[in-house]
Amino acid sequence: MQPTPEEDAVNSAESPAATPADPDRVLRKRHGNGPLFFILGTVFAVACSIGWGFSVMNYSGLSGSVYHQVVSYNTDSAEEVSITFEVNSKDGAECLITALDDRHVEVGQERLSVEAGNRMSTTSVDTIRQASTVEIASCREQGSQD
């Protein structure tokens, strides 16, 4: 007597052997049953993580080895502004300070040499009209090309 379709489905689900008619089992056996892909994927992930960490640890920014930070500035006068900032450099730095008006037009400029180390500096910039902000345009190591 022939098995019914329900019995046939139950019998085929209970059989452990993979048949060519079952493509999921064949693909799983061919590509994912062994530990090779897991090991290769893990080695690749570890290598990428180490490389990324190394590049982040060695990133020094685009400005070189001179770091600067504005502490405060005063724009009360129409003829002059003052700025206090901190500079950290290995061999001394030359900083360019600019004063801008409310339309972001440069109204004053000053160059200042700062000694090596972590230094607080205060300077004033003469302006041609009222400035609304003062910023450090750049700080470079002394002796670098302009």
RODO-2510 file (C-alpha; in nm, 4 decimals, decimal comma):
residues 146
     n   res          X          Y          Z
     1     m     0,0000     0,0000     0,0000
     2     q     0,1253     0,3458    -0,0932
     3     p     0,1831     0,5984     0,1882
     4     t    -0,0420     0,9015     0,1985
     5     p     0,1104     1,2462     0,1353
     6     e     0,0946     1,3222     0,5093
     7     e     0,2803     1,0036     0,5971
     8     d     0,5347     1,0707     0,3220
     9     a     0,6078     1,4193     0,4622
    10     v     0,6499     1,2828     0,8156
    11     n     0,8800     1,0028     0,6976
    12     s     1,0990     1,2387     0,4917
    13     a     1,1316     1,4843     0,7827
    14     e     1,2481     1,2057     1,0123
    15     s     1,5132     1,0763     0,7724
    16     p     1,8623     1,2069     0,8633
    17     a     2,0195     1,1814     0,5188
    18     a     2,0305     1,4892     0,2964
    19     t     1,8970     1,4407    -0,0489
    20     p     1,9770     1,6452    -0,3546
    21     a     1,6155     1,7585    -0,3479
    22     d     1,6839     1,9397    -0,0163
    23     p     1,9021     2,2376    -0,1273
    24     d     1,9191     2,4019     0,2177
    25     r     2,0921     2,1030     0,3720
    26     v     2,3293     2,0681     0,0779
    27     l     2,4311     2,4365     0,0899
    28     r     2,4668     2,4321     0,4665
    29     k     2,6866     2,1240     0,4448
    30     r     2,8984     2,2724     0,1660
    31     h     2,9464     2,6286     0,3054
    32     g     2,8697     2,6505     0,6730
    33     n     2,9104     2,3249     0,8611
    34     g     3,2849     2,3511     0,9237
    35     p     3,4629     2,5971     1,1528
    36     l     3,6776     2,7358     0,8695
    37     f     3,4502     3,0298     0,7844
    38     f     3,4047     3,1159     1,1509
    39     i     3,7818     3,1124     1,2115
    40     l     3,8560     3,3193     0,9002
    41     g     3,5840     3,5707     0,9893
    42     t     3,7129     3,6021     1,3448
    43     v     4,0737     3,6536     1,2289
    44     f     3,9595     3,9194     0,9817
    45     a     3,7522     4,1025     1,2475
    46     v     4,0422     4,0987     1,4959
    47     a     4,2862     4,2279     1,2314
    48     c     4,0471     4,5105     1,1357
    49     s     3,9939     4,6040     1,5009
    50     i     4,3663     4,6172     1,5725
    51     g     4,4318     4,8245     1,2591
    52     w     4,1514     5,0676     1,3403
    53     g     4,2696     5,1047     1,7002
    54     f     4,6275     5,1663     1,5881
    55     s     4,5217     5,4355     1,3413
    56     v     4,3024     5,6102     1,6005
    57     m     4,5786     5,6045     1,8626
    58     n     4,8320     5,7590     1,6210
    59     y     4,6045     6,0297     1,4766
    60     s     4,7480     6,3715     1,5529
    61     g     4,5030     6,5870     1,3594
    62     l     4,5658     6,8093     1,0622
    63     s     4,7325     7,0895     1,2542
    64     g     5,0527     6,9074     1,3485
    65     s     5,1794     6,9103     1,7042
    66     v     5,0538     7,2549     1,8128
    67     y     4,7253     7,2681     2,0017
    68     h     4,5400     7,5877     2,0869
    69     q     4,2203     7,6833     2,2663
    70     v     4,0499     8,0201     2,3103
    71     v     3,9839     8,0988     2,6764
    72     s     3,8152     8,4379     2,6414
    73     y     3,7950     8,7487     2,4264
    74     n     3,6676     9,1038     2,4658
    75     t     3,5149     9,3048     2,1791
    76     d     3,3874     9,6104     2,3709
    77     s     3,6069     9,8672     2,1937
    78     a     3,5638     9,9715     1,8290
    79     e     3,9406    10,0198     1,7818
    80     e     4,0818     9,7176     1,9634
    81     v     3,9915     9,3667     2,0807
    82     s     4,1735     9,1401     2,3233
    83     i     4,2008     8,7624     2,3382
    84     t     4,3320     8,5152     2,5940
    85     f     4,4190     8,1696     2,4690
    86     e     4,6177     7,8617     2,5615
    87     v     4,8837     7,7106     2,3353
    88     n     5,0616     7,3786     2,3820
    89     s     5,3622     7,3290     2,1547
    90     k     5,6842     7,1323     2,1613
    91     d     5,9212     7,3883     2,0070
    92     g     5,7272     7,7151     2,0284
    93     a     5,4566     7,8393     1,7977
    94     e     5,3571     8,1327     1,5820
    95     c     4,9841     8,2063     1,5982
    96     l     4,7686     8,4173     1,3683
    97     i     4,4791     8,5915     1,5447
    98     t     4,1986     8,7491     1,3420
    99     a     3,9116     8,9762     1,4422
   100     l     3,5834     8,9552     1,2491
   101     d     3,2810     9,1840     1,2356
   102     d     2,9173     9,0744     1,2495
   103     r     2,9227     8,9920     0,8740
   104     h     3,2341     8,7728     0,9146
   105     v     3,4589     9,0251     0,7411
   106     e     3,8128     9,0433     0,8773
   107     v     3,8670     9,3779     1,0527
   108     g     4,2011     9,3075     1,2227
   109     q     4,4915     9,0661     1,2282
   110     e     4,7899     8,9993     1,4559
   111     r     5,0789     8,7500     1,4595
   112     l     5,2126     8,6363     1,7946
   113     s     5,5082     8,4134     1,8838
   114     v     5,4521     8,1840     2,1819
   115     e     5,7256     8,0007     2,3725
   116     a     5,7440     7,6215     2,3933
   117     g     5,5315     7,4327     2,6432
   118     n     5,1808     7,4859     2,7700
   119     r     5,1370     7,8653     2,7774
   120     m     4,8531     8,1110     2,8395
   121     s     4,8836     8,4168     2,6165
   122     t     4,6946     8,7439     2,6049
   123     t     4,7204     8,9892     2,3177
   124     s     4,5284     9,2739     2,1622
   125     v     4,4412     9,3248     1,7965
   126     d     4,3878     9,6681     1,6405
   127     t     4,0670     9,6831     1,4354
   128     i     3,9369     9,9190     1,1668
   129     r     3,5782     9,8988     1,3016
   130     q     3,3786     9,7177     1,5715
   131     a     3,4541     9,3440     1,5829
   132     s     3,2042     9,0845     1,6979
   133     t     3,4403     8,7887     1,7415
   134     v     3,8083     8,7070     1,7714
   135     e     3,9557     8,3736     1,6686
   136     i     4,2856     8,1940     1,6278
   137     a     4,3141     8,1347     1,2550
   138     s     4,6192     7,9087     1,2923
   139     c     4,9054     7,8117     1,5198
   140     r     5,2151     7,6577     1,3646
   141     e     5,5486     7,5465     1,4954
   142     q     5,8092     7,8206     1,4755
   143     g     6,0263     7,7830     1,1704
   144     s     5,7599     7,6046     0,9642
   145     q     5,6867     7,7283     0,6138
   146     d     5,3995     7,9738     0,5668
***
